[in-house]
């Protein structure tokens, strides 16, 4: 059980990384659209289309929720490991 909890706690780093990358990507797209560098739907990078303001906001919220859940689960697992 203890080994399983350690593996689960370590896997939260992957979720944390995913959340950080998602928020950063959403912020970059939102910033480029808001500054007027590109219009929504135009190519931002090679094959990446610029998101609309709402799409970028939803993507940032998903990333923030992923970060929050990974922190909460990590704290819960660490407390369980200290109890055993």
Secondary structure as UniProt FT lines:
FT   HELIX           2..35
FT   TURN            40..41
FT   HELIX           53..83
//
